[in-house]
Amino acid sequence: MVVVEGMILMNAERFQVDFQTGCSLSPRADIAFHFNPRFRPHSHVICNSLRNGRWMEESKFVNQRLKRGDPFLLLFLFEQEHVKPFDDSRTGYPLAPHLHLKDPHLAVPLTCPFSQTLRPGDDVIMRGLVHQDPKEFNVILRKGPSQVILSLNVCFSNKNVVWKSIVSQGKESGEKVPFYFPFHPLRYFELLFRFEKDHLKWAVNGAPLGQRWLPLLSTEPITELTVEGDITLYSILC
């Protein structure tokens, strides 16, 4: 449940409340639920969802309570597949559109071949939800199905984030990320990887978390991504 309280300006044309699945600006983050009261040419409310940069089919409701110059109190009740908005006087609007639910093609564990090998300047963006009682999850970058180039291990028992890579003859090299622990049970996250010539930059929920040395993409091309562990994936963009 989320409660929003405020005051509508006298000259307001519209306002909106968006529940996003991430905070990326380019490409724009998906909006699971868009609540948009409008006051011109007449008072009404638009509800919608944005997915992969495209608006879905909108729902339109008559607005009898939200008025210019008035205070308001809104309550958003999130159910399994729907969200219900209420104001402080009504029993509620009709059910809004379905939330942006998980894609069965993104079931974890997942191996995702890239359409082409990654090059400097490429981005990979993952959006997901951490499970209720998580132990760990891993994001693995591979050259083919057998050779691990780099992996990210997120461990919830000790709240560690560790980069791992295979250096030679199967020997593993690890490096703990010296930052705060950015993942939490039942919280959504957006994980961004940006590939440069000899290193990888990464960020969680829009906050940069440094970089990691990466073998030259020309000699050790990355061709696929594997995700495993206690998370639900909602999208992978690359």
C-alpha positions in Angstrom: 0.0 0.0 0.0 1.3 3.5 -0.9 -0.4 6.7 0.3 0.2 10.0 -1.5 -1.1 13.3 0.0 -0.8 16.7 -1.5 -2.5 19.9 -2.9 -3.5 20.4 -6.6 -2.5 23.8 -7.9 -5.3 26.2 -9.0 -4.0 26.4 -12.6 -3.1 22.7 -12.8 -3.6 20.9 -16.1 -2.5 17.5 -14.9 -0.3 15.5 -12.5 0.8 11.9 -12.4 2.0 9.2 -10.1 4.3 6.6 -11.7 5.4 3.3 -10.2 8.5 2.4 -12.2 10.5 -0.8 -12.5 13.9 0.9 -12.4 15.2 4.4 -12.9 17.0 4.3 -16.2 16.7 7.4 -18.5 18.0 5.9 -21.7 16.4 3.6 -22.4 13.5 4.8 -20.4 12.5 2.6 -17.4 9.3 0.6 -17.7 6.3 2.1 -15.8 4.3 -0.7 -14.1 1.5 1.6 -13.2 0.8 5.2 -14.5 -1.9 7.2 -12.7 -2.6 10.5 -14.4 -5.4 12.9 -13.4 -6.1 15.5 -16.1 -8.2 18.7 -15.9 -8.5 19.7 -19.5 -10.7 19.7 -21.5 -12.7 18.0 -18.7 -11.7 16.3 -15.5 -10.7 12.6 -15.9 -8.1 10.0 -14.9 -5.9 8.0 -17.3 -4.2 4.8 -16.1 -1.7 2.9 -18.2 1.7 1.0 -18.3 4.8 1.7 -20.3 6.7 -1.4 -21.5 9.9 -1.3 -23.6 9.4 2.3 -24.5 5.7 1.8 -25.7 2.5 2.8 -23.9 0.0 -0.1 -23.5 -3.8 0.3 -24.0 -5.0 3.0 -21.5 -8.0 3.0 -19.2 -10.0 6.2 -18.8 -12.2 7.1 -15.8 -14.4 10.1 -14.9 -12.8 12.2 -12.2 -15.4 13.6 -9.8 -13.3 14.2 -6.7 -9.8 15.5 -7.7 -10.2 19.2 -8.3 -8.0 22.2 -8.9 -7.1 24.0 -5.7 -8.2 21.1 -3.4 -6.1 18.9 -1.1 -6.1 15.2 -1.9 -5.2 11.9 -0.4 -4.7 8.9 -2.6 -4.1 5.3 -1.7 -2.7 2.7 -4.1 -3.4 -0.9 -3.1 -1.1 -3.5 -4.9 -2.6 -6.9 -5.3 -1.2 -10.0 -7.0 -1.9 -8.8 -10.6 -3.7 -5.5 -10.2 -3.4 -2.1 -8.5 -6.5 -0.3 -7.0 -6.4 3.5 -6.5 -8.7 5.0 -3.9 -9.3 8.6 -2.9 -10.5 9.6 0.6 -14.2 9.5 -0.2 -14.8 6.7 -2.7 -14.7 2.9 -2.6 -12.4 3.0 -5.5 -12.0 3.3 -9.3 -12.5 0.2 -11.4 -9.5 -2.1 -11.6 -6.6 -0.6 -13.4 -4.7 -2.5 -16.1 -2.6 -5.5 -15.3 0.8 -4.8 -13.7 3.9 -5.6 -15.8 4.2 -9.2 -14.7 7.1 -11.5 -15.0 7.8 -13.0 -18.4 7.8 -16.8 -18.6 10.6 -16.6 -21.1 12.8 -15.0 -18.4 12.4 -17.8 -15.8 15.5 -18.2 -13.6 17.9 -20.0 -14.1 18.3 -18.4 -17.5 20.9 -18.5 -20.2 20.5 -15.7 -22.7 22.7 -15.7 -25.9 23.4 -12.2 -27.2 22.4 -11.6 -30.8 26.0 -10.4 -31.4 29.1 -10.3 -29.3 29.4 -7.4 -26.9 31.5 -4.5 -28.0 32.9 -1.4 -26.2 30.1 1.0 -25.6 27.4 -1.7 -25.3 25.0 -1.8 -22.3 23.2 -4.6 -20.6 20.3 -3.7 -18.3 18.6 -6.2 -16.0 15.4 -5.5 -14.0 14.1 -7.9 -11.4 12.8 -8.6 -7.9 14.6 -10.2 -5.0 12.8 -13.2 -3.4 11.5 -13.1 0.1 14.2 -15.3 1.8 17.1 -15.0 -0.6 20.4 -16.8 -0.2 22.3 -15.6 -3.3 22.1 -14.8 -7.0 24.7 -14.8 -9.7 25.1 -12.9 -13.0 27.6 -14.7 -15.3 29.2 -13.4 -18.5 30.4 -16.2 -20.8 32.3 -16.8 -24.0 30.2 -19.7 -25.2 28.6 -22.2 -22.8 31.8 -23.4 -21.2 34.1 -20.4 -20.6 33.3 -17.9 -17.8 34.7 -14.4 -18.5 33.3 -12.7 -15.4 30.7 -13.3 -12.8 28.9 -11.3 -10.1 27.9 -13.1 -6.9 25.5 -11.5 -4.5 25.3 -13.2 -1.1 22.6 -12.2 1.4 23.8 -14.2 4.4 27.0 -12.1 4.7 25.8 -9.2 2.6 28.7 -9.4 0.2 29.0 -8.6 -3.5 32.0 -10.3 -5.2 33.3 -10.2 -8.7 34.9 -13.5 -9.9 36.8 -14.4 -13.0 38.9 -17.3 -14.3 42.5 -16.2 -14.7 44.3 -19.3 -15.9 44.1 -23.1 -15.8 40.8 -23.0 -14.1 42.0 -20.8 -11.2 39.5 -18.4 -9.9 40.2 -14.8 -8.9 37.8 -12.9 -6.7 37.4 -9.3 -5.6 34.8 -8.0 -3.0 33.0 -4.8 -3.9 33.9 -2.2 -1.2 30.5 -0.5 -1.2 27.2 -0.7 0.7 25.0 -3.7 0.0 22.4 -2.5 -2.5 20.0 -5.5 -2.7 17.1 -6.3 -0.3 14.4 -9.0 0.0 11.2 -8.2 -1.9 12.7 -5.1 -3.5 13.0 -4.4 -7.2 16.3 -3.6 -8.7 17.8 -2.3 -11.9 21.3 -3.6 -12.7 23.3 -1.8 -15.5 26.5 -3.1 -17.1 28.4 -0.8 -19.4 31.2 -2.3 -21.4 34.4 -0.4 -22.2 37.5 -1.5 -24.0 39.2 -3.1 -21.0 36.8 -2.7 -18.1 33.2 -2.9 -17.1 31.3 -0.1 -15.3 28.2 -1.1 -13.4 25.4 0.6 -11.4 22.4 -0.5 -9.3 19.2 1.6 -9.3 21.0 4.4 -11.1 23.9 4.6 -8.5 27.3 3.9 -10.0 29.3 1.3 -8.1 32.7 1.5 -9.8 34.3 -0.6 -12.4 36.0 -4.0 -12.9 38.8 -5.0 -15.2 37.6 -7.0 -18.1 39.7 -9.0 -20.7 39.8 -7.2 -24.1 36.5 -7.8 -25.8 38.3 -8.4 -29.1 40.3 -11.4 -27.7 37.7 -12.7 -25.2 34.3 -11.9 -26.7 31.2 -12.2 -24.5 28.5 -14.1 -26.2 26.0 -15.0 -23.5 24.6 -14.1 -20.1 23.5 -16.6 -17.4 21.4 -15.6 -14.4 20.7 -17.9 -11.5 19.6 -17.8 -7.9 16.8 -16.2 -5.8 15.5 -13.5 -8.0 12.6 -13.0 -10.5 13.6 -11.3 -13.8 11.3 -8.8 -15.5 13.4 -7.7 -18.4 16.9 -7.9 -20.0 17.8 -5.1 -22.4 21.0 -5.2 -24.5 
